[in-house]
Amino acid sequence: MKARWIAVDFDGTLATWNCPWPENWRATGKPIPRMVKRVKKWLAEGEDVRIFTARMDGYHPIDGPIPVHEVRKVIEDWCLKHLGVILPVTNRKDYWCKAIYDDRAYQVERDTGKIIGGGK
């Protein structure tokens, strides 16, 4: 059986969003201490944590297509510097994704469409 994994959004969740992105797609924000601490705790507990980011779609609103391997390298370098490890980077979820932490998401109650904790 495959292990379950935790998806963590990059911009606005793990790193601050107020960096010069998208003008400079190589730019990354500063680490968000509360989330960095949480991710390090999960890793210490043996959790499979992955970066879940729209940057991996290979398209940039100003520059157009960007090689995905270059985007991945920018985020991997940030992870190594601030987390001490390189995390897998993706823009896809699968059945094994057990949780998504994202500054833009709302939680929806399974099979009902009811939004939990606010939202529209």
C-alpha positions as CSV (number, residue, x, y, z in Angstrom):
1,M,0.0,0.0,0.0
2,K,1.3,3.5,-0.9
3,A,1.9,5.9,1.9
4,R,-0.4,8.9,2.4
5,W,1.1,12.3,1.9
6,I,0.5,15.9,2.9
7,A,0.4,18.7,0.4
8,V,1.7,22.1,1.4
9,D,1.2,25.2,-0.9
10,F,4.3,27.2,-1.4
11,D,3.4,30.9,-2.1
12,G,1.4,32.4,0.8
13,T,1.5,29.3,2.9
14,L,5.1,28.1,3.4
15,A,6.8,31.2,1.9
16,T,5.5,34.8,2.0
17,W,3.7,35.9,-1.1
18,N,5.0,39.5,-1.1
19,C,8.1,38.7,-3.1
20,P,8.5,40.1,-6.7
21,W,6.7,37.1,-8.2
22,P,5.4,36.9,-11.0
23,E,7.6,39.7,-12.3
24,N,10.6,37.6,-11.4
25,W,9.5,33.9,-11.5
26,R,12.7,32.9,-9.8
27,A,11.9,35.0,-6.7
28,T,10.7,33.3,-3.5
29,G,9.3,34.8,-0.3
30,K,10.6,34.5,3.2
31,P,9.8,31.4,5.2
32,I,6.6,31.6,7.3
33,P,7.9,30.4,10.7
34,R,4.7,28.8,11.9
35,M,4.3,26.7,8.8
36,V,8.0,25.9,8.6
37,K,7.9,24.6,12.1
38,R,4.8,22.5,11.3
39,V,6.4,20.9,8.2
40,K,9.6,20.1,10.2
41,K,7.5,18.5,12.8
42,W,5.7,16.3,10.3
43,L,9.0,15.3,8.7
44,A,10.4,14.4,12.1
45,E,7.3,12.2,12.6
46,G,8.0,10.4,9.3
47,E,5.3,12.1,7.3
48,D,5.6,12.4,3.5
49,V,5.3,16.1,2.8
50,R,5.3,17.6,-0.7
51,I,5.2,21.1,-2.0
52,F,1.9,21.6,-3.9
53,T,2.1,24.7,-6.2
54,A,0.6,26.2,-9.2
55,R,4.1,27.4,-10.2
56,M,4.6,23.8,-11.6
57,D,2.0,24.3,-14.4
58,G,4.9,25.5,-16.6
59,Y,3.2,28.8,-17.6
60,H,4.2,32.3,-16.4
61,P,1.7,35.2,-16.9
62,I,4.5,37.5,-18.1
63,D,7.2,35.3,-19.6
64,G,5.0,32.6,-21.0
65,P,6.2,29.0,-20.9
66,I,8.9,28.2,-18.3
67,P,10.8,24.9,-18.1
68,V,9.2,23.0,-15.2
69,H,12.6,21.7,-14.1
70,E,13.8,25.3,-13.5
71,V,10.8,26.1,-11.4
72,R,11.3,22.9,-9.4
73,K,15.0,23.8,-8.8
74,V,14.1,27.2,-7.4
75,I,11.7,25.7,-4.9
76,E,14.0,22.8,-4.0
77,D,16.8,25.3,-3.3
78,W,14.4,27.2,-1.0
79,C,13.4,24.0,0.8
80,L,17.0,22.9,1.4
81,K,17.9,26.4,2.7
82,H,14.9,26.8,5.0
83,L,13.8,23.2,5.8
84,G,17.1,21.4,5.6
85,V,15.7,18.9,3.1
86,I,14.5,18.9,-0.5
87,L,10.8,18.1,-0.7
88,P,9.1,16.7,-3.8
89,V,7.4,19.5,-5.8
90,T,4.1,19.0,-7.7
91,N,0.9,20.6,-8.9
92,R,-1.1,17.4,-8.8
93,K,-2.9,15.5,-6.1
94,D,-3.9,11.9,-6.2
95,Y,-5.9,9.4,-4.1
96,W,-3.0,9.2,-1.5
97,C,-3.0,12.9,-0.7
98,K,-4.5,13.0,2.8
99,A,-4.4,16.8,3.4
100,I,-3.8,20.0,1.6
101,Y,-2.6,23.1,3.4
102,D,-3.2,26.2,1.2
103,D,-4.0,29.9,1.8
104,R,-6.7,29.9,-1.0
105,A,-8.6,26.7,-0.1
106,Y,-11.9,26.1,1.7
107,Q,-12.7,22.9,3.4
108,V,-15.8,21.2,1.9
109,E,-17.6,18.5,3.8
110,R,-17.4,15.2,1.9
111,D,-20.4,14.2,-0.2
112,T,-22.5,17.3,0.8
113,G,-20.9,20.3,-0.8
114,K,-21.2,22.1,2.6
115,I,-18.4,24.6,3.2
116,I,-16.8,24.2,6.7
117,G,-15.7,27.2,8.7
118,G,-17.0,30.0,6.5
119,G,-16.5,30.8,2.9
120,K,-19.1,31.5,0.3
